[in-house]
Amino acid sequence: MKVLVALCFVAAVAQAIDVDWNKISPIEVFPQDLAGPLTESLKDVKDLDPSRIVGGEEASPGQFPYQVGLFSTNAAGSTGFCGGSILNYEWILTAAHCVDVAVSVEVILGAQYIREDEPTQVVLQVAEIIVHENWDTRNIRNDLALLRLPAPIQFTERIQPIRLPSRSQVGQTFASETGIVSGWGRDSDSSSSISPVLRWTQNPILTNFVCTRYYFFSVTSAQICLSGRGGRSSCNGDSGGPLVVTDSDGEITQVGVVSFGIALGCAVGWPGVYVRVTDYLDWIETHAPSVAIRD
């Protein structure tokens, strides 16, 4: 397990941080070794629209109050951008590959236009980074991390926690349910930077039996896949962000964390692969004990 304690704690400020956006890289994980064998397979993919905006459509202000943006800086001084979700007043959930080499991470809450100075935004320096102890960078397994904030979040209409699945939902596949993913990741394969505005898209969740055939049977039961139908998908910079469904009681529930896609592009119709949250409820409760897991 990797635990990093920040050298300084920065109080919340109601403004966006001053960054050089030309130096911010949307963090990505694409299995490069699959690109060659899959080229021919793409000829058979149906319902493709490469010109379609990868992120789907612009979110309404406050539509995803649990969504956060992350600026992750490594020892060399390079800064990358990812997404994440608010679990409660002190914990953020994201992907391991977003923060596994970070020496500092800043979290932006309550944002719509991530590059602008919005009065709804709150910026916090992360106090502690916990990367899953079995994070495997080669096989992209256990791609999960927790971030502890230095001060309790003050919730507003634009800043709210997401609900996690209950223990009774462990083993539920969520297949055929409509999954929604949001973030500021690249909005097309031709874009070189993140989207200035929060975007979202939706598609059916696939069974793992269907999904793993796209990735040469490398998808495990601890992962969950969202169809890439219509060229709709998460992309570089969306990593770590939430995949949610509307649960049977009508509540929005996070079932996945953006992990990886295919190297050939975000709009090619390939499924996106996410960490399956139900498989990590015990891990989350162990390392973030203030996060309540429902029975």
C-alpha positions in Angstrom: 0.0 0.0 0.0 1.2 3.4 -0.9 0.5 6.3 1.5 1.6 9.8 0.9 1.2 12.6 3.4 1.4 16.1 1.8 4.1 18.4 3.2 1.6 21.2 3.6 -2.1 21.5 4.1 -3.8 24.2 2.1 -7.2 25.6 3.2 -10.1 25.7 0.8 -10.3 28.8 -1.4 -13.3 29.8 -3.5 -11.4 30.2 -6.7 -9.8 28.1 -9.4 -6.1 27.5 -9.1 -3.8 29.4 -11.4 -2.5 26.9 -14.0 -0.8 26.9 -17.4 -3.3 24.8 -19.3 -0.8 24.2 -22.1 1.2 22.2 -19.6 -1.7 20.1 -18.3 -1.8 16.5 -19.7 -5.1 14.5 -19.7 -4.0 11.3 -18.0 -4.7 8.2 -20.0 -4.3 4.4 -19.8 -4.7 2.5 -23.0 -3.5 -1.1 -23.5 -1.1 -0.3 -26.3 -0.3 -4.0 -27.0 -3.9 -4.6 -28.1 -3.9 -1.9 -30.9 -2.4 -4.0 -33.6 -4.5 -7.2 -33.3 -7.7 -5.1 -33.0 -7.3 -3.0 -36.1 -8.9 -5.7 -38.3 -11.7 -6.3 -35.8 -12.8 -2.6 -36.0 -14.0 -3.3 -39.5 -16.9 -5.2 -38.0 -17.9 -2.7 -35.3 -21.4 -1.3 -36.0 -23.0 2.0 -35.2 -19.9 4.1 -35.3 -19.8 7.8 -35.6 -16.2 9.0 -35.3 -17.3 12.7 -35.6 -19.5 12.5 -32.6 -18.3 14.4 -29.4 -16.8 11.6 -27.2 -18.1 13.2 -24.0 -21.7 13.2 -25.2 -23.1 16.6 -24.2 -22.5 19.5 -21.9 -23.7 19.0 -18.3 -26.1 21.4 -16.7 -24.6 23.4 -13.8 -24.9 21.2 -10.7 -26.0 18.1 -12.6 -23.1 16.1 -11.2 -22.4 17.6 -7.8 -20.2 14.6 -6.8 -17.8 15.1 -9.7 -14.4 16.5 -8.9 -11.3 17.4 -11.0 -7.8 16.4 -10.0 -4.4 18.0 -10.7 -1.7 15.4 -10.0 1.9 16.5 -10.0 4.8 14.1 -10.1 8.4 14.5 -8.8 9.6 15.8 -12.2 7.1 18.7 -11.9 4.7 17.4 -14.7 1.0 17.8 -14.0 -1.8 15.6 -15.2 -5.5 15.9 -15.0 -8.1 13.3 -13.9 -11.5 13.0 -12.4 -12.8 11.6 -9.1 -15.9 11.5 -6.9 -16.9 12.7 -3.5 -17.5 9.9 -1.1 -18.1 12.0 2.1 -16.9 15.1 3.9 -13.2 13.9 3.8 -12.7 11.3 1.1 -12.4 11.3 -2.7 -12.4 8.2 -4.9 -10.3 8.0 -8.0 -8.1 5.7 -10.1 -4.7 4.5 -9.0 -3.1 5.4 -12.3 -4.1 9.0 -11.7 -2.0 9.4 -8.5 0.4 6.5 -8.1 3.4 8.7 -8.9 2.1 11.9 -7.5 3.9 14.0 -4.9 1.0 16.4 -4.7 -2.7 16.4 -5.7 -5.1 19.3 -5.8 -8.9 18.7 -5.9 -11.4 21.1 -7.5 -15.0 20.7 -6.2 -18.1 22.4 -7.5 -16.8 23.2 -10.9 -18.6 23.5 -14.2 -16.1 25.4 -16.3 -12.9 23.9 -14.9 -10.6 26.6 -16.4 -12.6 29.5 -15.0 -12.7 31.3 -11.7 -16.2 30.2 -10.6 -17.7 31.3 -7.2 -19.0 27.7 -6.7 -15.5 26.2 -6.9 -13.5 25.0 -3.9 -9.9 23.9 -4.2 -8.2 21.7 -1.7 -4.7 20.2 -1.4 -4.9 16.5 -0.7 -3.5 15.5 2.7 -3.1 11.8 2.1 -3.0 9.5 -1.0 -3.8 5.8 -0.6 -3.2 3.7 -3.7 -4.5 0.1 -3.7 -1.7 -2.1 -2.4 -2.3 -4.6 -5.3 -2.4 -2.0 -8.1 -0.8 -3.7 -11.1 0.3 -1.2 -13.8 1.1 -4.0 -16.3 -2.3 -5.6 -16.3 -4.3 -2.6 -15.0 -5.7 -4.4 -12.1 -7.0 -2.9 -8.8 -6.9 0.6 -10.4 -8.3 2.4 -7.3 -7.1 5.1 -4.9 -8.5 7.1 -2.1 -7.6 10.8 -1.4 -8.1 12.3 2.1 -8.8 16.0 2.3 -7.2 18.2 5.0 -10.5 19.8 6.1 -14.1 18.7 6.0 -16.0 19.6 2.8 -18.7 22.1 3.2 -21.5 20.7 1.1 -23.5 23.0 -1.2 -26.0 22.5 -4.1 -22.9 22.1 -6.3 -20.9 19.9 -4.0 -22.5 16.7 -2.8 -21.3 13.1 -2.1 -22.2 10.2 -4.3 -23.8 7.0 -3.0 -21.9 3.8 -3.2 -23.6 0.4 -3.7 -24.8 -1.6 -0.7 -23.3 -4.9 0.4 -26.4 -6.6 -0.8 -25.5 -5.5 -4.3 -22.2 -7.3 -4.3 -22.3 -9.8 -7.2 -24.9 -7.7 -9.1 -23.6 -7.2 -12.7 -25.7 -4.1 -13.5 -25.7 -5.4 -17.1 -28.2 -3.7 -19.5 -28.7 -0.8 -17.0 -28.0 2.6 -18.4 -24.6 3.8 -17.1 -23.7 7.5 -17.1 -20.1 8.8 -17.1 -19.0 12.4 -16.6 -15.8 14.4 -16.7 -13.7 17.0 -18.3 -11.7 14.6 -20.5 -11.0 15.1 -24.2 -14.3 15.6 -26.1 -13.0 14.1 -29.3 -10.1 11.9 -30.5 -8.7 15.0 -32.4 -8.5 17.1 -29.3 -5.2 17.4 -27.4 -6.5 18.9 -24.2 -9.3 18.4 -21.7 -12.8 19.9 -22.2 -13.2 23.3 -20.6 -16.8 22.4 -19.5 -18.1 19.3 -17.7 -19.6 16.8 -20.1 -21.4 13.5 -19.8 -22.6 10.6 -21.9 -24.6 7.4 -21.4 -24.7 3.9 -22.8 -25.8 0.4 -21.6 -23.6 -1.5 -19.2 -22.3 -4.7 -20.8 -22.0 -8.2 -19.4 -18.3 -9.1 -18.7 -18.8 -12.1 -21.1 -19.4 -9.6 -24.0 -16.8 -7.1 -22.9 -13.9 -9.4 -22.4 -14.1 -10.6 -26.0 -13.2 -7.0 -27.0 -10.1 -7.2 -24.8 -9.0 -10.8 -25.6 -10.4 -12.1 -22.4 -8.4 -9.9 -20.1 -11.3 -8.2 -18.4 -11.9 -9.6 -14.9 -14.9 -9.9 -12.6 -13.5 -6.9 -10.6 -14.1 -4.7 -13.7 -17.3 -3.4 -15.3 -17.7 -2.2 -18.9 -19.8 0.5 -20.6 -20.7 0.1 -24.2 -19.0 2.4 -26.6 -22.0 2.4 -29.0 -22.3 5.5 -31.2 -18.8 6.6 -30.4 -19.9 7.6 -26.9 -17.2 7.0 -24.3 -15.0 8.4 -21.6 -11.6 9.5 -22.8 -8.2 10.8 -21.7 -8.6 13.0 -18.7 -11.8 11.3 -17.5 -9.7 8.6 -15.7 -10.8 8.2 -12.1 -14.2 9.6 -12.7 -17.5 8.0 -11.7 -19.7 5.6 -13.6 -23.2 5.8 -12.1 -26.6 4.2 -12.5 -30.1 5.0 -11.2 -30.7 2.4 -8.6 -34.0 0.6 -8.0 -34.9 3.1 -5.3 -34.3 6.0 -7.7 -31.0 7.1 -6.2 -27.9 7.8 -8.2 -25.3 5.2 -7.3 -21.6 4.9 -8.3 -20.8 1.4 -9.7 -17.6 2.1 -11.6 -14.4 4.2 -11.7 -13.0 5.1 -15.2 -9.9 2.9 -15.7 -8.9 2.3 -19.4 -10.0 2.1 -23.0 -8.5 0.9 -26.3 -5.4 2.6 -27.8 -7.1 3.0 -31.2 -9.3 5.9 -29.9 -12.2 6.9 -27.6 -14.8 7.2 -30.4 -14.2 3.9 -32.2 -17.1 2.1 -30.5 -15.0 0.0 -28.1 -16.2 -0.5 -24.5 -14.6 1.5 -21.8 -13.4 -0.6 -18.8 -14.0 0.6 -15.2 -13.2 -0.6 -11.7 -16.2 -2.4 -10.3 -16.9 -0.6 -7.1 -18.9 -3.5 -5.5 -15.7 -5.6 -5.4 -13.9 -3.0 -3.3 -16.4 -2.0 -0.6 -14.4 -3.7 2.1 -11.2 -2.0 0.9 -12.9 1.4 0.9 -14.3 0.9 4.4 -10.9 -0.3 5.7 -9.0 2.6 4.5 -11.7 5.3 4.7 -13.6 4.2 7.8 -15.7 7.4 7.9 -17.3 6.3 4.6 -20.5 4.4 5.5 -21.2 1.3 3.5 -24.8 0.3 3.4 -25.9 -3.3 4.2 
